[in-house]
Amino acid sequence: MTDSIISVEHVFKSVSDSTGTLDILRDIDFALEARETVAIVGASGSGKSTLLSIIAGLDTPTRGTVRLAGQDLFAVSEDDRAALRAQKVGFVFQSFQLLANLTALENVMLPLELAARRDARKTATDMLARVGLAERLGHYPRVLSGGEQQRVALARAFVVRPALLLADEPTGSLDFATGEKVMELMFELNREQGTTLLLVTHDDAIASRCDRRITIEAGQVHGLASMLENRWL
């Protein structure tokens, strides 16, 4: 794959304690092309979220390599890894991960300010309007509904126009109807910006909207399926 934005190469992850060694991930190997949408699926405890954390460079593999836009994430310092992440990656979490002491606007401005963007306020304001929250700019997370908080999180993730968006159970804290609206918005923004989307989900309906599905069972890849091919089976 010549346009791979992420390449996961024979990644293993193990942890040890007084009871012995637990293998969380075993020989994970796949790549994502630019603009692909890919779902990682599997039972609870299968290693999905650990894999996502390693791909983000937030956790380190026991063995193996992860390349982001061609750069080996674990061949550089933590500071350089964080800088690369800030330039290339957006995140959406199940628990929203908004800063409680910042307004919706300030939460979305934050990554722009960290990048020293002079247009941070205007760009963040425009993005919040895009996700339907133009009237909520000055509201703090505690007074926003779950769906509104996740839309703020989407705005914060997409405002830097990331090459890669990582989403970990993005509808896990939402009711069905709200989750449907949030996912529709996520896929719309993804198409508009041409982002590569990698999401962890237990929801088969969400996974079926992606180009590919990667199934993780007991820490190993047990399926790399094209959703287009599956629809014809």
C-alpha positions as CSV (number, residue, x, y, z in Angstrom):
1,M,0.0,0.0,0.0
2,T,1.9,3.0,-1.3
3,D,-0.3,5.6,0.4
4,S,-0.5,4.0,3.8
5,I,-1.1,6.5,6.5
6,I,-0.7,3.8,9.2
7,S,1.3,0.7,9.0
8,V,1.1,-1.8,11.9
9,E,4.0,-4.3,11.5
10,H,4.0,-7.5,13.6
11,V,3.0,-5.8,16.9
12,F,3.0,-7.7,20.1
13,K,2.0,-6.4,23.6
14,S,2.5,-8.4,26.8
15,V,2.3,-7.4,30.5
16,S,3.8,-9.3,33.4
17,D,3.0,-9.4,37.1
18,S,3.5,-11.8,40.0
19,T,1.1,-14.3,38.3
20,G,3.0,-14.5,35.1
21,T,2.8,-12.9,31.6
22,L,-0.4,-12.0,29.8
23,D,-0.3,-11.6,26.0
24,I,-2.7,-8.8,25.0
25,L,-1.7,-8.5,21.3
26,R,0.0,-11.1,19.2
27,D,1.5,-10.4,15.8
28,I,-0.9,-7.7,14.6
29,D,-0.1,-6.8,11.0
30,F,-2.1,-4.5,8.7
31,A,-2.0,-1.1,7.0
32,L,-4.5,1.7,6.3
33,E,-4.5,3.7,3.1
34,A,-5.2,7.4,3.1
35,R,-9.0,8.1,3.2
36,E,-10.0,4.6,4.3
37,T,-12.6,4.0,6.9
38,V,-11.8,0.9,9.0
39,A,-13.6,-0.6,12.0
40,I,-11.8,-2.7,14.7
41,V,-14.3,-5.1,16.2
42,G,-14.0,-7.8,18.8
43,A,-15.3,-8.9,22.2
44,S,-14.5,-6.9,25.4
45,G,-11.0,-7.7,26.5
46,S,-9.9,-8.8,23.0
47,G,-7.2,-6.0,22.8
48,K,-9.0,-3.5,20.6
49,S,-8.4,-0.4,22.8
50,T,-4.9,-1.4,23.5
51,L,-4.2,-1.7,19.8
52,L,-5.7,1.8,19.3
53,S,-3.5,3.2,22.0
54,I,-0.4,1.7,20.4
55,I,-1.4,3.1,17.0
56,A,-1.7,6.5,18.6
57,G,1.7,6.2,20.2
58,L,0.1,6.5,23.7
59,D,1.2,3.0,24.6
60,T,4.3,1.1,23.5
61,P,4.4,-2.4,22.0
62,T,6.5,-5.1,23.4
63,R,7.7,-5.9,19.9
64,G,6.9,-4.6,16.5
65,T,6.6,-1.3,14.6
66,V,3.9,1.3,14.0
67,R,4.5,3.9,11.2
68,L,2.5,7.0,11.0
69,A,2.8,8.7,7.6
70,G,6.0,6.7,7.2
71,Q,7.5,7.7,10.5
72,D,8.4,4.9,13.0
73,L,6.5,6.1,16.1
74,F,8.8,4.3,18.5
75,A,12.1,5.3,16.9
76,V,11.6,8.9,18.1
77,S,11.4,10.6,21.5
78,E,8.2,11.0,23.4
79,D,8.2,14.7,22.7
80,D,8.7,14.1,18.9
81,R,5.9,11.4,19.1
82,A,3.6,13.9,20.7
83,A,4.4,16.6,18.1
84,L,3.7,14.1,15.3
85,R,0.4,13.1,17.0
86,A,-0.6,16.8,17.3
87,Q,0.1,17.4,13.6
88,K,-1.5,14.2,12.2
89,V,-4.0,12.7,14.6
90,G,-7.4,13.5,16.0
91,F,-9.1,11.6,18.8
92,V,-12.7,10.9,19.8
93,F,-13.4,8.9,23.0
94,Q,-16.4,7.2,24.6
95,S,-16.1,9.5,27.6
96,F,-15.7,12.7,25.5
97,Q,-12.5,13.8,27.4
98,L,-13.5,17.4,27.4
99,L,-11.8,19.8,29.9
100,A,-14.5,20.6,32.4
101,N,-13.0,24.1,33.2
102,L,-13.1,25.2,29.6
103,T,-16.1,26.2,27.5
104,A,-17.1,24.4,24.3
105,L,-15.3,27.1,22.3
106,E,-12.2,26.9,24.5
107,N,-12.1,23.1,24.2
108,V,-12.1,23.3,20.4
109,M,-9.6,26.2,20.4
110,L,-7.1,24.3,22.5
111,P,-5.4,22.2,19.8
112,L,-5.2,25.2,17.6
113,E,-3.7,27.3,20.3
114,L,-1.1,24.6,21.0
115,A,-0.2,24.8,17.3
116,A,0.1,28.6,17.6
117,R,-2.7,29.2,15.2
118,R,-3.6,32.9,15.1
119,D,-7.0,32.1,13.7
120,A,-7.9,29.7,16.6
121,R,-11.0,31.5,17.8
122,K,-12.6,32.0,14.3
123,T,-11.7,28.5,13.2
124,A,-13.1,26.9,16.3
125,T,-16.2,29.0,16.1
126,D,-16.8,27.9,12.5
127,M,-16.3,24.2,13.4
128,L,-18.7,24.4,16.3
129,A,-21.3,25.9,13.9
130,R,-20.6,23.1,11.5
131,V,-21.5,20.5,14.2
132,G,-24.7,22.4,15.1
133,L,-23.4,24.1,18.3
134,A,-23.2,27.8,17.3
135,E,-25.5,28.6,20.2
136,R,-23.4,26.7,22.8
137,L,-20.0,28.3,22.4
138,G,-19.9,29.6,26.0
139,H,-21.3,26.6,27.6
140,Y,-19.2,24.3,29.9
141,P,-19.4,20.5,29.4
142,R,-21.4,20.0,32.6
143,V,-24.4,21.8,31.1
144,L,-24.2,20.1,27.7
145,S,-26.0,16.8,26.9
146,G,-24.0,13.7,26.1
147,G,-24.7,14.2,22.4
148,E,-23.6,17.8,22.6
149,Q,-20.4,16.9,24.4
150,Q,-19.6,14.3,21.7
151,R,-20.2,16.9,19.0
152,V,-17.8,19.3,20.8
153,A,-15.3,16.4,20.9
154,L,-15.8,15.8,17.1
155,A,-15.3,19.5,16.5
156,R,-12.1,19.5,18.5
157,A,-10.8,16.4,16.7
158,F,-11.6,17.7,13.2
159,V,-10.7,21.3,13.7
160,V,-7.0,20.6,13.0
161,R,-7.8,18.7,9.8
162,P,-6.0,15.5,10.9
163,A,-4.7,12.9,8.5
164,L,-5.9,10.2,10.8
165,L,-8.9,10.1,13.2
166,L,-8.9,7.5,16.0
167,A,-12.3,6.9,17.6
168,D,-12.7,4.5,20.6
169,E,-16.4,3.4,21.1
170,P,-17.6,6.9,20.1
171,T,-21.3,6.1,20.8
172,G,-20.7,4.0,23.9
173,S,-22.0,6.6,26.3
174,L,-25.0,7.7,24.2
175,D,-28.5,6.4,23.6
176,F,-29.3,4.8,20.2
177,A,-30.9,7.8,18.5
178,T,-28.2,10.3,19.7
179,G,-25.5,7.8,18.7
180,E,-26.9,7.5,15.2
181,K,-26.8,11.3,14.8
182,V,-23.2,11.5,16.1
183,M,-22.0,8.8,13.8
184,E,-23.7,10.3,10.8
185,L,-21.9,13.6,11.6
186,M,-18.6,11.8,12.1
187,F,-18.8,10.2,8.7
188,E,-19.9,13.4,7.1
189,L,-16.9,15.3,8.5
190,N,-14.6,12.4,7.5
191,R,-15.8,12.6,3.9
192,E,-15.5,16.4,3.8
193,Q,-11.9,16.4,5.1
194,G,-10.7,13.2,3.4
195,T,-9.5,11.9,6.8
196,T,-8.5,8.3,7.4
197,L,-10.9,6.9,10.0
198,L,-10.0,4.1,12.4
199,L,-12.6,3.3,15.0
200,V,-13.1,0.7,17.7
201,T,-16.7,-0.4,18.1
202,H,-18.8,-3.3,19.3
203,D,-21.7,-2.1,17.1
204,D,-22.1,-4.1,13.9
205,A,-24.2,-1.4,12.3
206,I,-21.4,1.1,12.7
207,A,-18.7,-1.3,11.6
208,S,-20.8,-2.1,8.4
209,R,-20.5,1.6,7.4
210,C,-16.7,1.4,7.1
211,D,-14.7,0.2,4.1
212,R,-13.1,-2.6,6.0
213,R,-13.5,-4.5,9.3
214,I,-10.6,-5.9,11.3
215,T,-11.7,-8.5,13.8
216,I,-9.6,-9.0,16.9
217,E,-10.0,-12.2,18.9
218,A,-7.8,-13.0,21.9
219,G,-5.2,-10.5,20.8
220,Q,-4.9,-11.7,17.2
221,V,-6.3,-10.6,13.9
222,H,-9.0,-13.1,12.8
223,G,-10.3,-11.2,9.9
224,L,-9.4,-8.4,7.5
225,A,-12.6,-8.0,5.5
226,S,-13.6,-5.5,2.9
227,M,-17.2,-4.5,3.8
228,L,-18.0,-4.0,0.1
229,E,-17.1,-7.7,-0.5
230,N,-19.1,-8.8,2.5
231,R,-22.2,-7.0,1.2
232,W,-22.2,-9.3,-1.8
233,L,-21.8,-12.5,0.1
